[in-house]
Amino acid sequence: MKMSVFQKDMAIIAGFARELGCATPLFSASESIYTAALAAGHEADDTAAVCTILEKLASVDRSDRSDRPDRSVRRGVRSSVRSSSR
């Protein structure tokens, strides 16, 4: 889902929760992160763009992932574990 659509949905949800008098602490806490993603130009990106914002806030650079194992290797391990447990 695009961030711009998600922002619209968040506004609707927040308004509904206010009308009901329902506290939404986790929703409220996440709102600023989504707002920061929009302000950083991610309105056309999907909601995974919040990861970029969290990385920046934590001073983490995950752009170099060469040290991670190949996903196909991990899939192979999982399938062999499944077949050996039967």
JOMONOR-V173843 format. One record per backbone hydrogen bond with DSSP energy under -1.0 kcal/mol. NH is the residue of the N-H (numbers start at 1). CO is the residue of the C=O. If there is no record, write none. Layout:
nh->NH co->CO
nh->NH co->CO
This chain:
nh->3 co->45
nh->4 co->43
nh->6 co->2
nh->7 co->3
nh->8 co->4
nh->9 co->5
nh->10 co->6
nh->11 co->7
nh->12 co->8
nh->13 co->9
nh->14 co->10
nh->15 co->11
nh->16 co->12
nh->17 co->13
nh->18 co->14
nh->19 co->15
nh->20 co->16
nh->22 co->17
nh->28 co->24
nh->29 co->25
nh->30 co->26
nh->31 co->27
nh->34 co->30
nh->35 co->31
nh->36 co->32
nh->37 co->33
nh->38 co->34
nh->39 co->35
nh->40 co->36
nh->41 co->38
nh->42 co->37
nh->45 co->42
nh->47 co->1
nh->49 co->46
nh->50 co->47
nh->51 co->48
nh->53 co->49
nh->54 co->50
nh->55 co->51
nh->56 co->52
nh->57 co->53
nh->58 co->54
nh->59 co->56
nh->60 co->55
nh->68 co->65
nh->74 co->70
nh->75 co->71
nh->76 co->72
nh->77 co->73
nh->78 co->74
nh->79 co->75
nh->80 co->76
nh->81 co->77
nh->82 co->78
nh->83 co->79
nh->84 co->80
nh->85 co->81
